[in-house]
Amino acid sequence: MNFLSLMQNRYTTKYYDPNKKISKDDIDSLLECLRLTPSSVNCQPWHFYVAGDESGKAKIRGCVLDFNLQRFDNCSHVIAICGKTKVTEEHFKKVLDKEESDGRHRDITIKEAQDKSRKHFTNLHAANEKEMAAWSGMQCYIALGTILYAAASMGIDSTPIEGFDATKADELLGLKDKDLTCHCLVCLGYRDVNDSNVISKRPKSRLVKKDIISNL
């Protein structure tokens, strides 16, 4: 299936089959897609928490609002997408060292220029934790798009969730001490046969091109 077909056929799942679980190999593939997500200046200002069983899900269930609990409880896996509220020198060094080990820097001049550029553009948003969280949140939503369509390409259903208490999520995951905040949750699994949101029952609806696209 090409990407346009994925866009046309993917939908937000409302009801999951609790008896169907995503295989370890498929989860590993999805997490590799998350790892490869692009970010501004390759800063990668995020961390992903994965709950793949009832014990893991129980650790964050308390932040989910009532109307989302049935899909949270019945899906196979939940991923909490979290962004940095502070980017430390340690993180900058880790990214730079990984780039070097992957062969991205041909010489020390390029390496130093990359480090300087990344710090400059990242630190434009470092006035306070709220501003940094807003910037990291934009990066995290690139990761959200990645996981939704990576899952669709593998026949795995998904539900992005903003209906949760972010302050409670941060508390449950101990994020404040890690300079992180939770931006969204993603449920993953396989739809129930009677899911009410399937496209055959509720066709996808978007504004027409002329309403949202203009040629310059």
C-alpha positions as CSV (number, residue, x, y, z in Angstrom):
1,M,0.0,0.0,0.0
2,N,1.5,3.4,-1.0
3,F,1.4,6.3,1.4
4,L,-1.6,8.0,-0.1
5,S,-3.6,4.8,0.4
6,L,-2.5,4.7,4.0
7,M,-3.7,8.3,4.4
8,Q,-7.0,7.4,2.8
9,N,-7.7,4.3,4.8
10,R,-6.2,4.9,8.3
11,Y,-8.6,6.1,10.9
12,T,-8.6,6.6,14.7
13,T,-9.7,3.4,16.4
14,K,-12.4,3.8,19.1
15,Y,-12.8,0.1,20.2
16,Y,-10.0,-2.5,20.5
17,D,-10.1,-6.2,20.6
18,P,-8.4,-7.0,24.0
19,N,-7.5,-10.5,22.9
20,K,-5.3,-9.4,20.1
21,K,-1.7,-8.4,21.0
22,I,1.0,-6.9,18.8
23,S,4.0,-9.2,18.4
24,K,7.4,-8.3,19.8
25,D,8.9,-8.1,16.4
26,D,6.3,-5.6,15.2
27,I,6.7,-3.5,18.3
28,D,10.4,-3.5,17.8
29,S,9.9,-2.3,14.3
30,L,7.6,0.5,15.4
31,L,10.0,1.7,18.1
32,E,12.8,1.7,15.4
33,C,10.5,4.0,13.3
34,L,10.2,6.3,16.4
35,R,13.9,6.3,16.8
36,L,14.4,7.4,13.2
37,T,11.9,10.3,13.4
38,P,13.4,13.6,12.2
39,S,13.7,16.5,14.5
40,S,14.9,20.1,14.3
41,V,18.7,20.3,14.1
42,N,18.6,16.5,14.9
43,C,18.2,17.5,18.6
44,Q,15.9,14.5,19.3
45,P,14.4,16.2,22.4
46,W,12.2,13.4,23.5
47,H,11.8,10.1,25.4
48,F,9.2,7.4,24.8
49,Y,7.7,5.3,27.5
50,V,6.2,2.0,26.3
51,A,3.6,0.0,28.2
52,G,3.1,-3.4,26.7
53,D,1.2,-5.3,29.4
54,E,-1.3,-4.7,32.2
55,S,1.4,-3.9,34.7
56,G,3.0,-1.3,32.5
57,K,-0.3,0.3,31.6
58,A,-1.4,0.4,35.3
59,K,1.5,2.7,36.0
60,I,0.0,5.5,33.8
61,R,-3.7,4.6,33.9
62,G,-4.4,7.2,36.5
63,C,-3.8,10.1,34.1
64,V,-6.3,8.9,31.5
65,L,-9.7,10.6,31.4
66,D,-12.8,8.5,31.8
67,F,-14.0,8.7,28.2
68,N,-10.7,7.2,27.0
69,L,-10.3,4.4,29.5
70,Q,-12.0,1.6,27.5
71,R,-9.6,2.1,24.6
72,F,-6.7,2.4,26.9
73,D,-7.6,-0.7,28.8
74,N,-8.3,-2.9,25.7
75,C,-5.5,-1.9,23.4
76,S,-2.3,-3.9,23.2
77,H,0.3,-1.2,23.8
78,V,0.4,2.4,24.9
79,I,3.3,4.8,24.2
80,A,3.7,8.0,26.2
81,I,5.5,10.6,24.0
82,C,7.4,13.0,26.2
83,G,9.5,16.1,25.3
84,K,12.3,17.8,27.1
85,T,11.8,20.9,29.2
86,K,15.5,21.4,29.3
87,V,18.3,20.3,26.9
88,T,21.5,19.7,28.8
89,E,25.1,19.7,27.7
90,E,25.1,16.0,28.4
91,H,22.3,15.5,25.8
92,F,24.0,17.7,23.2
93,K,27.2,15.6,23.7
94,K,25.4,12.3,23.4
95,V,23.8,13.4,20.1
96,L,27.1,14.7,18.7
97,D,29.0,11.6,19.7
98,K,26.4,9.4,18.1
99,E,26.6,11.4,14.9
100,E,30.3,11.0,14.9
101,S,30.2,7.2,15.4
102,D,27.6,7.0,12.6
103,G,30.1,8.7,10.3
104,R,28.2,12.0,9.8
105,H,31.2,14.3,10.5
106,R,34.1,14.1,8.0
107,D,36.4,16.2,10.1
108,I,36.6,18.2,13.3
109,T,35.5,21.5,11.6
110,I,32.2,20.0,10.5
111,K,31.7,18.4,13.9
112,E,32.3,21.7,15.7
113,A,30.0,23.6,13.3
114,Q,27.2,21.1,13.8
115,D,27.5,21.3,17.6
116,K,27.4,25.1,17.5
117,S,24.5,25.2,15.2
118,R,22.4,22.7,17.2
119,K,23.0,24.5,20.4
120,H,22.2,27.9,18.9
121,F,18.9,26.9,17.4
122,T,17.8,24.7,20.4
123,N,18.7,27.4,22.9
124,L,16.5,29.9,21.1
125,H,13.7,28.2,23.0
126,A,15.5,27.8,26.3
127,A,14.3,31.0,28.0
128,N,12.2,28.9,30.4
129,E,10.8,25.3,30.8
130,K,7.4,26.3,29.3
131,E,9.0,27.6,26.1
132,M,11.2,24.6,25.7
133,A,8.3,22.3,26.3
134,A,6.4,24.0,23.6
135,W,9.3,23.6,21.2
136,S,9.9,20.0,22.1
137,G,6.2,19.3,21.8
138,M,6.3,20.3,18.1
139,Q,9.1,17.8,17.6
140,C,7.1,15.2,19.5
141,Y,4.2,15.6,17.2
142,I,6.5,14.7,14.3
143,A,7.1,11.5,16.2
144,L,3.3,11.1,16.7
145,G,2.8,11.2,12.9
146,T,5.5,8.7,12.4
147,I,4.0,6.1,14.8
148,L,0.5,6.5,13.5
149,Y,1.4,5.8,9.9
150,A,4.2,3.3,10.6
151,A,1.5,1.3,12.5
152,A,-1.0,1.7,9.7
153,S,1.6,0.4,7.2
154,M,1.9,-2.8,9.3
155,G,-1.9,-3.3,9.7
156,I,-1.8,-2.0,13.3
157,D,-4.5,0.3,14.5
158,S,-3.9,3.4,16.6
159,T,-5.5,6.2,18.7
160,P,-3.7,9.4,19.5
161,I,-4.9,10.6,23.0
162,E,-4.8,14.1,24.3
163,G,-7.7,13.3,26.7
164,F,-5.4,12.8,29.7
165,D,-4.2,14.8,32.6
166,A,-0.7,15.8,31.6
167,T,0.3,17.0,35.1
168,K,-0.8,13.6,36.5
169,A,1.1,11.8,33.7
170,D,4.3,13.7,34.6
171,E,3.8,12.8,38.2
172,L,3.2,9.1,37.6
173,L,6.2,8.8,35.3
174,G,8.5,11.0,37.5
175,L,9.2,13.3,34.6
176,K,9.9,16.6,36.4
177,D,13.2,15.2,37.8
178,K,14.1,14.0,34.3
179,D,13.5,17.4,32.6
180,L,10.6,15.9,30.6
181,T,6.9,16.5,30.2
182,C,4.3,14.2,28.6
183,H,2.7,15.6,25.4
184,C,0.4,12.8,24.3
185,L,-0.4,9.1,24.6
186,V,-0.8,6.6,21.7
187,C,-2.9,3.5,21.9
188,L,-1.9,0.7,19.6
189,G,-3.5,-2.7,18.8
190,Y,-6.2,-4.2,16.6
191,R,-9.7,-2.9,16.2
192,D,-12.7,-4.7,17.5
193,V,-14.9,-6.2,14.7
194,N,-17.7,-3.8,15.8
195,D,-15.6,-0.7,16.0
196,S,-17.9,2.3,15.4
197,N,-15.3,4.5,13.6
198,V,-14.4,2.3,10.6
199,I,-14.4,4.2,7.3
200,S,-17.1,1.9,5.9
201,K,-19.4,3.3,8.7
202,R,-18.0,6.8,9.1
203,P,-16.3,7.9,5.9
204,K,-13.2,10.1,6.3
205,S,-13.9,13.8,6.0
206,R,-11.5,16.6,5.2
207,L,-11.8,20.1,3.7
208,V,-11.3,20.3,0.0
209,K,-7.9,21.4,-1.4
210,K,-9.1,24.9,-2.4
211,D,-10.0,25.7,1.2
212,I,-6.6,24.9,2.6
213,I,-4.0,25.1,-0.2
214,S,-2.9,28.2,-2.1
215,N,-0.3,28.4,-4.8
216,L,2.2,31.3,-4.4
